[in-house]
Amino acid sequence: MAESASFEAIMEKFEDSPSQQRVIRLLLERGFSVNDEGRVVSGGIEIPNTGIAREIDVDRRVVDATTDAILSDPQLRRIFQNISAIPSLLDLAPVLDLAAMTVTVREAEESGIVAHITNMLADRDISIRQVMTEDPEFTDQPRLYVITDEQLPGELLNEIRELPFVIKIELQ
């Protein structure tokens, strides 16, 4: 049986080093991978360990030790050599004249949340440019981000707000 690859299981491998856990969290959140030489990369672009260390306020050697640990563990190696970042339209929405809705939900593990909301938009012929979700293992309040070509009608926003799994809606 394969060992669990959950966020919690990954973090447990670094339970003796909160600094290394911060490196792991950053790599996962940003979609940075680790190449065969132990360098942190985004696609083919190398991210200097000093920059990573500065971002999360750790010593550069902590980043080195973390990437060494990743490469020496077959499961972590598979994860961190295959992770990638996906460009987000969220911050670009105002610049590109797109609409962005953030939905904070109660139980992100509940099935059908994304389908329910995207079906509500499709029923009104609203074109969706991008849908992203936050992993409930990474955040206490997971969010669903929906980027559309047009502003969402107030009636639709009220319907979404009334869904039992919705805590709040924000428009960007």
N, C-alpha and C positions, 0 to 999 in steps of 0.2 A: 504494500500500500504506500502511495506517495505521501511524503511529508507535506503538511499544510503550507500553503504559500500566502496565507492571509497577512494583512498588514501587521496584525498582532504577533504572528509567528515570526515575521521578519524582524520586528523590533525586539522580540525576546532574545534573538541571537546576539543582540548588542546591549542586553540589559545591564551589563557591568560598566557600560560607558555611555552616559547621557550625551556626551559630545559626539560620539559616533552615531548615536540615534538621531541627532540633529542633522548630520550629514545625510543619513539614509532618508530622512523625511524630505530634505531639500531635493535630493535626486528624484524621489518619487513624485513630489509635487510639481517639479519642473519638467519631468520627463527626460532627465539627463541619463545617458547610459555610460557604461564603463567599457573601454576597449581592452584588447588583449594585453596592452602595455600598462594597464592600470590608470589610464588617463580618462578623466571625465569629458564626455563629448556630447554635443547636440548635433546629430547627423555626423558630418565629417569635421565639424568645427570643435577644436579643443578648448575647453574652459579651464583656465589656469586655476590650480588648487589654491593659490593665494586669494583669488577672487571669491572662490567658494567659501574659504575660511573667513574672509572678511565679512561676507554676507550674513553668516550665522554666528559670528564672533567666537571662532575656535582657532586653534593653532593649525597651520598648514599641515603639520605632521599628523594631525587627527584625520585629515582628509586622506593622506597617504595610507595610513593604517586601515582606514575604512575600505578603500579601494582594494588593498591587499587582501583583506578579509573577504570581500566580495568575490575576488578571483579564486580564492582558495576553497570556497564553498560551492559545490556543483549547482545547488538549487539557486543560490543568490547569483551566481555567474549567469545562469540561464535567464533569470529575471532581468538583471541589470545590463545584459548585452542585447536584450530585445525590447527594452522600453523605448518609447519615443514620444515626443511632444506633438500636440495637435494645435495648429494656430487657432486662436479664438477671435471671433468677430465682436465679442462683447464690448471691449473698449473702443473698437473702431466704429461701432454702430452709429454714433452721432455724426462722425466724419463722413460716413458713407450713406447717410440719410436712411438708415435702417432703424427699426424699432427693437428694443431689447427689454425683455421681461424676465425678472428673477422671481422664482417661486420658492419659498422656504416651506419645507414639508415636515410633517410630524414623524412618520415612520418610513424612512427612505427605502427600507428593505421590502416594504409592501409591493406586491406586483401590480403592474398596470398603471402606475402613476404617469409615466411618460406617454404611454399610449392614450390614456384618457384625455390628457391635455392636448396632445397633438391632434387627436381626432376632433376635439372641439374646434380647433383652428381649421382643420381640413373641411369640416362641415360648413364653414363660412367662406371657403375658397381663399383662405389666407395662406400665402406661400411662405414656407419656413426655409430660411437660409441655413440655420445651424441650431442644433440642440446639443447641450452639454449637461452633464450632471456631475456633482461632487460625490466622491465615494464616501459612504457613511463611516467607513473606518478611519478616514482622514480628518473628519470634522464633526463637531457636536451638532451642528445644524446644517445638514446637507441641503443643497439648493439645486434647482433645475433652472437652466438658462435657455431661453428660447429667443432666437433672433429672427425677425420677420422683415419682409419687404415693406410692410405698411404698418401704420399705427393700429393698435388693437382697439376695437370699439368698447366703449364703457360697459355696455350690457354684457359683453363676453368677459371682461375683467371681473365684473360682479359675480358672474356664474362660476368662474374659476375660484374666486375668493371664497365662495360658499361651499366648495368641495370639502368633505370631512377631513382630508389629509393635508389641507393647506393651512399654514400658519399665517403667512403674509405674502403679498405681491409687491414688488418694486418695479418701477419703470425707469429706464435710463434714457 
